[in-house]
């Protein structure tokens, strides 16, 4: 949100809508651009502060593991991650750890598979919160293709913290009440084309 010099609400804008004090309607575009720059800078700074590259294995030790297949918890587990893959899962028995590994002590904590959110409308701040909440994959069902593709690229390149993004999309019919994403189809052929466009983004 944007405040004036007296700390009263001036405006609140996002990609789909906005609320602005009467008389300041023509500032919405400029506020949104400035807000985007601030959000991008903040996201990049958070990524630098909170992202760790272990240059070796990532080891989570002494964790209680949630076994989602058997719906039970398993205490004192050690998980070793190498690159993007879990390579070992074993009981914690004081195993030796490679010198270059990043070790996280999971004592008193629960380790569970990454959660999927099957209906998201992602923006940079929300993407950061997703990982904080344990959501590692999100399906976005209605967002600007350009904006969402940019966010996805920033996450993949380490400039933004966020989940893996599946671009599922939204298609609407043209008219006075059409959705803000502007992926529109008035005929069956146009609808098939729009579906193909989203399929190409997968």
C-alpha positions in Angstrom: 0.0 0.0 0.0 1.0 3.6 -0.5 0.7 6.2 2.3 0.7 10.0 2.1 2.9 12.3 4.3 0.4 11.9 7.2 0.6 8.1 6.9 -3.0 7.9 5.6 -3.9 5.5 2.8 -3.2 6.9 -0.6 -3.4 3.9 -2.8 -3.2 0.1 -3.0 -2.5 -1.3 -6.5 -1.7 -4.7 -7.9 -1.7 -6.3 -11.3 -5.5 -6.8 -11.5 -7.1 -3.9 -9.7 -6.4 -0.9 -7.6 -7.8 1.4 -4.9 -6.7 5.1 -5.0 -7.8 8.3 -3.4 -10.1 10.4 -5.5 -8.1 12.9 -7.6 -5.1 10.6 -7.9 -6.5 8.1 -10.5 -3.8 9.1 -13.1 -1.0 8.0 -10.7 -2.0 4.3 -10.7 0.3 3.3 -13.6 3.3 5.1 -12.1 2.7 3.7 -8.6 2.4 0.2 -10.1 5.8 0.5 -12.0 7.5 1.9 -8.9 6.0 -0.9 -6.8 7.3 -3.5 -9.3 10.8 -2.2 -9.0 10.7 -2.1 -5.2 9.3 -5.7 -5.1 11.9 -7.0 -7.5 14.8 -5.4 -5.5 13.4 -6.8 -2.2 12.9 -10.2 -3.7 16.5 -10.3 -5.0 17.8 -9.2 -1.6 15.8 -11.9 0.2 17.1 -14.5 -2.3 20.7 -13.5 -1.5 20.1 -13.6 2.3 18.0 -16.8 2.5 19.3 -19.0 -0.3 22.2 -21.3 0.5 24.3 -23.1 -2.1 26.0 -25.9 -0.1 28.6 -26.7 -2.9 28.1 -30.3 -1.7 25.5 -32.4 0.0 22.7 -31.0 2.0 22.2 -33.1 5.1 19.1 -32.8 7.4 19.8 -34.8 10.6 17.8 -35.8 13.7 14.5 -35.0 12.0 11.1 -36.7 12.6 10.0 -37.7 9.1 6.4 -37.7 8.0 5.8 -40.8 5.9 2.9 -39.7 3.7 2.5 -43.2 2.1 1.9 -45.0 5.4 0.5 -41.9 7.3 3.0 -42.2 10.2 5.9 -40.4 11.7 9.4 -41.8 11.9 11.8 -40.3 14.5 15.6 -39.7 14.2 16.0 -39.7 10.5 18.8 -38.4 8.3 18.1 -37.2 4.7 20.9 -36.4 2.3 20.2 -34.3 -0.8 22.6 -34.0 -3.6 21.8 -31.5 -6.3 18.0 -31.7 -6.8 17.7 -35.3 -5.6 17.3 -37.1 -2.3 20.0 -39.7 -2.4 19.7 -41.3 1.1 17.1 -41.7 3.8 18.4 -43.5 6.9 18.2 -43.8 10.7 20.4 -41.2 12.5 23.1 -43.3 14.1 25.9 -40.8 14.3 27.1 -41.2 10.7 30.0 -39.2 9.5 29.3 -36.3 7.2 31.4 -35.0 4.3 33.3 -31.9 5.3 31.8 -29.8 2.5 28.2 -30.7 3.4 25.6 -28.2 4.6 24.1 -29.7 7.8 20.8 -28.7 9.2 19.8 -30.1 12.6 16.2 -31.1 12.5 15.9 -31.9 16.2 12.4 -31.2 17.4 11.2 -30.5 13.8 9.1 -32.4 11.3 10.3 -33.1 7.8 7.6 -33.7 5.2 7.3 -33.8 1.4 6.9 -30.5 -0.3 3.2 -29.4 -0.6 1.4 -28.7 -3.8 -1.0 -25.8 -4.1 -3.3 -26.6 -7.0 -5.0 -23.2 -7.3 -2.7 -20.1 -7.0 -2.5 -16.6 -8.3 1.2 -15.9 -7.8 2.9 -12.7 -7.2 6.5 -12.2 -6.0 5.6 -11.7 -2.3 3.3 -14.7 -2.4 5.9 -16.8 -4.0 8.3 -16.2 -1.1 5.6 -17.0 1.4 4.8 -20.2 -0.4 8.2 -21.7 0.5 7.9 -20.4 4.0 4.7 -22.4 4.3 6.2 -25.6 2.8 4.6 -25.2 -0.7 7.2 -26.2 -3.2 5.0 -26.6 -6.3 2.2 -24.3 -7.3 -0.3 -24.4 -10.2 -1.3 -20.9 -11.3 -4.8 -20.7 -12.8 -5.1 -17.1 -13.8 -2.3 -14.6 -14.2 -0.7 -12.6 -16.9 1.3 -15.0 -19.0 4.1 -12.4 -19.4 4.2 -11.5 -15.7 4.1 -15.1 -14.5 6.7 -16.2 -17.0 9.0 -13.5 -15.7 8.4 -14.6 -12.1 9.1 -18.2 -13.1 12.3 -17.2 -14.8 13.5 -15.2 -11.7 12.8 -18.2 -9.4 14.6 -20.6 -11.7 17.6 -18.2 -12.0 17.8 -17.7 -8.2 16.8 -14.1 -8.3 13.5 -14.8 -6.4 12.5 -17.3 -3.8 9.5 -19.3 -4.8 8.0 -22.7 -5.7 8.1 -24.6 -9.0 5.4 -23.0 -11.1 2.9 -24.8 -13.4 1.2 -22.4 -15.8 -2.3 -23.7 -16.1 -4.0 -20.5 -17.2 -7.4 -19.0 -17.6 -9.5 -18.5 -20.7 -12.5 -16.2 -20.9 -15.0 -15.1 -23.4 -14.7 -11.5 -24.6 -17.2 -9.0 -23.3 -17.8 -6.3 -20.7 -17.2 -8.7 -17.8 -14.1 -10.5 -19.2 -11.4 -11.4 -16.8 -8.3 -9.2 -16.4 -5.8 -11.7 -17.9 -7.1 -11.0 -21.4 -6.6 -14.6 -22.7 -9.9 -14.6 -24.6 -11.7 -16.9 -27.0 -14.9 -16.3 -28.8 -15.0 -19.4 -30.9 -14.0 -23.1 -30.5 -11.0 -22.6 -32.8 -9.8 -19.7 -30.7 -10.3 -21.7 -27.5 -8.2 -24.6 -28.9 -5.5 -22.1 -29.8 -5.5 -20.7 -26.3 -5.3 -24.2 -24.8 -2.3 -24.9 -27.2 -0.7 -21.7 -26.0 -0.8 -22.8 -22.4 0.3 -26.3 -23.3 3.4 -24.8 -24.9 4.3 -23.1 -21.6 4.4 -26.4 -19.7 
